[in-house]
Structures are given as structure tokens and as C-alpha cells.
């Protein structure tokens, strides 16, 4: 695995995520009946509390902090730094339990496809950063070709 191919995988993961976000903002991704069924789902337990505005504010602050750290980890991984690799892995593992508090999620098939592609590419990048000849370059701190 060359550094340029590794960086291309990172960029492809990011672009797939951006595509999923853009497609999610477009109207008409699913039927009105499905949208009505989704809106009738119970709220996640975090939003059911009497202190919901405070909990939502704290959740928003935590998500924004995680997002800033994820951008830093992505840049560090792109630059082949040890801290970027470690930060990216830790944030990925810490982000998994967030799915438990999000509640149900509705996505169009195209949005789900790009989300899955981004997730798979990100996992491949993390695996390559730890279990490939690229890992020795990261350990040595080399950023050359």
C-alpha cells in the first residue's frame, strides 16, 4: 500500500460521508407513509427526560467536541502521524455507543449506500494504518513516498 493510495482511501471515505449527508438533506428520499411511521416512533430516552433541553445541549456539545477531534484525527491520519492514528481509532470506538442513544434512524437507500461505503472505507484505512507496511512508516514517522 502506497501513501498516495492510502490517502486516496481516506479522501474517498470523506467524500462518501459528504455525499450521504447531502443526499440526506434532499427531499423525497422515502415515501410519505414511511416518513409518517418514522415520526410516530417514540423519542429516544435522552429526549424523554424533564431536563431534556439541558441533556440535548450537553449532547450537542459532546458531539461538536467529538467532531472537532475527528477532524484532527483525520488530518493526523492523512499526515501519517502516530497520534492521528491513535486518535482516529479511539474516536471510532468511542463513537459506537452513541448509536444507542440516537434512537431510530431513517435513511434513503442511496444515503445508506454512501454511509456504508464511508464506514467500510474508514475501517479499511484504520486497518491499513495498523496492519500493513504503512504501519511501519507511521511508527517511524516517515511521510515521504
Order of alpha helices (4+ residues) and beta strands (2+ residues): alpha-alpha-alpha-alpha-alpha-alpha-alpha
